[in-house]
């Protein structure tokens, strides 16, 4: 088994700073693999003050000589992919980056986005309430995948297969659009022409990701698997139904990246020094007052994909311990510690009270968690600007104590600390 194969996942409700951590770790990786999700993710990387936002492309695209893989577990929006590639500076070909898109990745079609928006509107109108999707067509595309009628990347370069599959999909979707939502029908010829153009654009990058990844691991190369969203948004293990449509826990890397679980050597959980959530669903430590606003302002907490303001609150160790167990996390990357500088006395949730009963363990039920009242422990604060710190010993004593408290509570070492948005604003402790 290679000792250089890592999985990096979000340990909260997404938006933990995974892109920023992948960018730091990609320096020493040969291959970076994105294994699930789609354009509903936004991974922000800042290099020398310049911000790059990746929605589909792996976050290793800025390093010369890397191989970046869009795995079979993704649903790919070709228009978004094209836009991201055009905006990259420097261009991948100029710095020797190889991009490979799995033949088996599924394609987000225009009708997926239409159905996504219509379904969310219908839920709101019926009184059931919205789920809080991004409207990017991710859920409907995964529905087609598991209904075995989805269009895969390989179909875009096989005209006869594409025509047959797309025609059947258009006929079905038109029935839904017209009879359920009273919406206009789709035009098959327009969609076929669009999909054909996508095929021409994507053809040079399509390949067998399974062989590529297996070859890299077998030859002893360093491979980093990058997840999107976070553990508490996982379709099985999150706060269902307020979740995403894919498996964003570490086990999803085996499925979406086509590598047996026994071949991974470590799981890195990315944890923000406080908590945020976008969209609907329970959030026990949310602060709806002045402190929540201050965290949002200091941390620039607005969605990289939608621009929506994130809900903000204190660090939730109950949820973090759940994420450690579900993912088998053996290393924590702690981000945005600098946001807590000068914010006043800190709180950390280490238990819930639900209907008069104390919970030290996270109950995997959205219904139960909705009634959770956080039980807080106060932590000493610090005022110093820590953005220039590059060693753990450089941090104020209170900041070091905050990190050690997280380590003791989760029984996992914090191996990376983010003290600012830039690539260089990082303290490494054992990576």
N, C-alpha and C positions, 0 to 999 in steps of 0.2 A: 504493500500500500504506500502510495506517495505521502510524504509528510508536508506537502506543499499545496494541498487542495483545500481551499477555505470557502465557507458559505457565509455571506454577510446578509443579515436580515434586520428589519425594524422590530424593536421589542415593545413598541407602544402602539399608538393609533396612526402610524405613518408620520411623515414629515419630520423624522428624527434627525435628518442630515446624512442619509445614507450615501448620496452622491458625493458629498464632500469627503466622506471617509473612504469610499471606493477610490476617489481620485488620489488620495494620499497613499493608499496601499497598492494602487496599480503601478506605482513606480517600480516595485519589485516583482510584479506579476508578468508572466509572458502572455497569458490569455485572460480576458475578462468576459464573463458570460452573463447576460441578462436572462433570467429563467421564467418570468411570469409577468402578467399584467399587460398594460398597453399604454396608450397616450393619456390615460387617467393618472399617470404618475408624473411627477416633476422632480428631477434630481438636479439640484443647483450646485455648480462648481465655480469657485472664484479663483482665478490665477492672475497674479500681479494686478489685482484690482479689477480685472475684466470678468464679468459674470457670464456663464454659459448655463443654459437650462436644457437638460436632456429629458425627453419624454419617452422615447423608444430606444434611442441609441444607448449602448452601455457607457458608463461614466469613465471608461478608460480611453476614450477616443482622443484625448489631448496629449497622449504620450507617444513619442516616436517609436516605431517598430513593434507595436503591440498587435495582437490579434483580438478583435472584438466580435463576439458572437451574439446574435439575436436568436435565442433558443426556440425549440418547438413549443414551449409553453406559452409563448406570447401571442397576442392578437395585434396585428400590425396595421396601422393606418398609413397607407402609402403616401398620402399627401403630407401628413405630419412628418414622416420619415424624410421625404424629399426636402421639406423646409429646413429640418434640422441639419441635413447634410450641406445644404447650400449656405447656411449661416455659419458653419464651422470655419474658424480661422485660427491656425493654419488648416488647409485642406488635408484630409486623411492621406490622399495619395502623395502629397508633398512631403509628409513626414513618415511615410512607410507603414501606415496603419492598414491592416487587412480587416475588412468587414465581411462577415459571413452571416447570411440570413438562412435559417433552417428551411428546407423544403416544406417541413411540416407545420410551420407557423401559420396561423389562420389570419385571414384578411378581414379587416373591418370595412364593410361596404356602406354606402350612403343610407341604405334602408335600415341598417342597424342603428344609426344615429337618429333617424326619424322615429323608429319604434321606441328608442330609449327616452326621447323627449316626450312623446305622446303618452307612454306608460306612466312616467313621473307626473305629468299633468293630470292624468286620470286618477291616480292615487290621491293627489291633493284634492281634486274636485269631489271625490267620493267621500271624503272625510277620513279615509284611512291614513292619510299623512304621507309626505314624501319620504323616500329613503335617503335622498341627498346625493344622487349620482352626479357625475360630471357632465353627463349628456354626450359622452364621446362614443357611445355605441358598444362599450365593452361587454356589458351583461348580455345583450342580445347576440353578440358575436359568439360568446362562450355557449349560449343556449344552442345555437346552430351547430357548434362543434360537437356538443354532447348529444345532439339529435342526429348526428352523422350526416348533416346536409351542408356543413360549412365549406367555404372556399379556402383552399390552402395556397400558400405562396407558389408551390409547384404548379398549381392549376393556371396561374396567370401566364405561363409560358407554354401551355398546352391548349391551343385554340379549340379543339373539338371537345375536350373535357370541360373547359371553361364554359363553352356555349351550353352544353347539356346541363351542367350544374346550376349555372346562373339562370337559365330559362325556368328551371323548376323552382328556384328560389323566388324569382320575380312573380311567378304565378301564385305561389303561396302567400308572399308578402302583400300582394295586391288585394287578396281576399281579406287579409287582416286589416290593412289600411282603410279599405273602402267600407267593409261591413261592420267593423268594430269601432273604428275611430272617425269614419266619415271623411277620411283624408284622400287627396288626389292619388291616382295610380302612378306607378313607376313605369318608365319607358325602357324596355329591354335593350333596344339598340344603343341608347345613350350610355347605359351602364356597361354594356359589352365593350363599347369603344373606349370608355374610361379605363376599364380593367385591363384591356389590351395595352394601353399606353403605360399603365403601371407595370405590366409585365416587361415591357421594353426597358423601362428604367431600372427595375430590380434584377433583371436577368444576370448581370455581371457579378452580383453578390450572392446569388442563391447557391446552396450547396448542402452537403450532408453534415450537419452539425454533430451528429453522434460520432462519426468517424474522426472529425476534427478534434473533438474534446477527448475522446478515448486515446487518440494518438498523442496528444499533449501530455495527458496524465501518465500514460505508459512510458513515455520517454523522459519522465522526471521533471517536466516543466512546471512552473508555478501557475496555478489556475485559481482565479477568484470568481465565485458565483455571486451575482448581485441580484437581490430581491427588490421588489417595489412594495409600496404600502407598508403595513405592519402587522404584527401578530394578532392584535385585537380587531383587525379588519379581515382576518382570514375567513374564508367562506365556511369552514368547518369549526374553527377554534375561536373565532371572534364573537362580537356582540350581535349575533344574527337577529334580525335581518339587516341590521345597519352595518353591512360589511361589503367588501369588494367581491368580485366574481371568480377569484382564483385562489390557489393555495400559496400564500406568501410566507408560510413558516418554512423552517429549514428543510423539512421533508419534501417540500415542493421543488427543491433544487434537483432532486433525483428524477422527478417526473418531467419537469420543464427544461432540464438541462441534460437529460438522458445519460445519467451516470449513477451506478449502483451506490447505495448509501454507505457501504463498507469502504468506499474509496475516498471519502471525505475525512480530513484530519482535524478540522476545528470549525466551530461555529461562532461567529462574531455577532453579538447583538448590539445594535446601535440604539443608544438611549439618550434622549434629551435631558438636560439637567432639571427641567420642569416638564410639564405635559401640555400637549395641544391636541386638538381634534378638529377636523373639518367635516361639515355636514351634520346629519342627524344622528341620534343614538345616545345612550347613556355615557356619562363622563363624570364619575364621582367627585373628582377633585377640581372641577371647573370653578373658577372664580369669576362671577359676573359683575364684580364691582371694580373699584379703582385699581386693585392689584392685577386683576386680569387684563385690564386695559394697559397697564404699565408693562407687563410682560409682553403683550402684543406689540407695543410700540418699540420697546428696547430690542426685542428679538426679530423685528420686521416680519411678524407672523401673518403673512398673506400667502395664499396658495400659489405655488409656482405654475400650476396648470390652469387654475380658474381665476386666480386673483382674489378669491373669497377670503375675508378675514377669518383667521383661525380662532377657535375657542381656546382659551388659555387657563391654566391652573397649575397647582403644585405637583411635584413628583409623587407618583403613586407606586409605592413599593409592593403593595399587594398584587397589582397587575404585573409589575416587573418580575416578581418571583414566579408568577404563572408562566410568563414568557420564557424564563430560564428553563423551566421544566419541559414545556411543550417543544422547545427548539433544541434542548441540550446545549444551551449557550455555555461556552467555557472561556469567553473573553468579551469584555464590554468596551465599546467605544463610546465615551461620554461626550456629547456635543453641547455647545452653547453655554458652557460654564460661565463665560464672561458676561452673559446677560444678567446673571444674578448679582454682579458687582454693584454695590451701592443701592440695592433695592429694598434694604431694611431686613428685619428679622424674617428668617426663612421658615417654611413649614414643609414637612414631609409626612405623607400619609403612610402609616404602617399597619392599619387595620380598618375594617368597616364596621358600622353598626347597622344592621338590617332588621327591622321589626323587633327591636329590643335585644337582638342577639349579636354578639361580637363575632366577626368573621376575620380570621387571619389569612385564610386562603381565598383566592379569587373564585367566585361562583360563576361557572360558564353558562349563564342564563341572563339574557338581556332584561327579562322581566324582573328577576331578582335584583340585578345590579341597579336598575332604575330607582330602587328604593334605598340604595346604599347611602349612608351618611359617613363621610370620611372621619377617621380619628387621627388627629395630627400630633406629631412630635415637633417641637420648635428646635431650630438649629441656629447656632451663632452665625451672624452675617459678617461680611467684609465690604469695605468701601474701595479698596485699591483697584486700579485698572490692571487687569491680569493679561491683557492682549499681547504684551511683550514677553510673557513667560515662556520659556522653552524647556525647562526642567521642572519636575514635580516639586523639587525643593524650593523653587522660586516662587511658588504660590503662597499666598497668605496662610497662616496657620488654620484659620477658619475654613478656607477653601479646601485645604488638605483634609481637614476633619470631615467635611461634607462628602468628599470622594471616598474616604475610608469607611464612612458610615454606609454608603451604598454598597461597597465591597463586602462588608460584614453582613449586611442584610440579605444580599443576593448570593453570598458564598461564591462570588466570581470576581476575579481581578479586573480592575479598570486598566486596560492596557494602552488606551489612547484617550487623550483629553483635547477637545477643541476649545480654544480660547479666543477665537475670532473667525471670520468668514473665509479668510484666504487660506490657500493650500499650506502656507508656511506657519499659520497660526495654530500649531499642533505640538502637543507634548506626547512623546512616545515612551511607553514604559514596558518594554519587553516584546514589542512587535518586531 
